[in-house]
């Protein structure tokens, strides 16, 4: 859709997401006591990209 203009941005964002995997696992472990008590802390805050919504139909790009 952007003819490659956002490739750098996506590379940076994917790098940040990859770097945050360890932090997300730590947060998940810290949430276990709350989840066991029925408190859904951080539920669905981190989801695999396979479960992310697809964008069909694609968003409308407005002309400048």
PABAZA-175678 format. One record per residue (C-alpha): residue in three letters; x, y, z. Coordinates in steps of 0.001 Angstrom, whole numbers. Layout:
PABAZA-175678
- rest/xx/yy/zz
- ALA/X/Y/Z
...
END
This chain:
PABAZA-175678
- rest/xx/yy/zz
- UNK/0/0/0
- UNK/2883/2413/642
- UNK/5145/1204/-2165
- UNK/7958/452/297
- UNK/7922/3839/2035
- UNK/7160/2281/5432
- UNK/9579/-665/5245
- UNK/12049/1007/7638
- UNK/9277/1788/10127
- UNK/8031/-1796/10106
- UNK/11572/-3081/10608
- UNK/11991/-829/13659
- UNK/8608/-1807/15101
- UNK/9285/-5523/14663
- UNK/12677/-5020/16334
- UNK/10992/-3385/19338
- UNK/8413/-6164/19549
- UNK/11139/-8806/19445
- UNK/13118/-7006/22139
- UNK/10035/-6871/24376
- UNK/9404/-10638/24347
- UNK/11563/-11200/27446
- UNK/9890/-8325/29291
- UNK/6441/-9625/28343
- UNK/7296/-13080/29697
- UNK/8448/-11509/32972
- UNK/5225/-9521/33263
- UNK/3207/-12664/32515
- UNK/4978/-14496/35340
- UNK/4311/-11629/37758
- UNK/615/-11696/36837
- UNK/121/-15390/37700
- UNK/-813/-14807/41388
- UNK/-3511/-12327/40317
- UNK/-4845/-14594/37578
- UNK/-5080/-17498/40060
- UNK/-7248/-15248/42274
- UNK/-9566/-14522/39333
- UNK/-8206/-11060/38573
- UNK/-7590/-10958/34789
- UNK/-4633/-8580/34978
- UNK/-2885/-8014/31630
- UNK/-5325/-10394/29922
- UNK/-4911/-10134/26149
- UNK/-2404/-7275/26362
- UNK/134/-9340/24437
- UNK/-1215/-11477/21616
- UNK/558/-13409/18866
- UNK/490/-11747/15471
- UNK/-1309/-14827/14112
- UNK/-4289/-13797/16241
- UNK/-4190/-10133/15262
- UNK/-7100/-8921/13160
- UNK/-6612/-8858/9452
- UNK/-7532/-5637/7720
- UNK/-9939/-6861/5037
- UNK/-10993/-4784/3245
- UNK/-7890/-2588/3395
- UNK/-8201/890/4905
- UNK/-9112/3706/2550
- UNK/-6170/6000/1790
- UNK/-7262/9588/1444
- UNK/-5546/11703/-1163
- UNK/-3724/14810/59
END
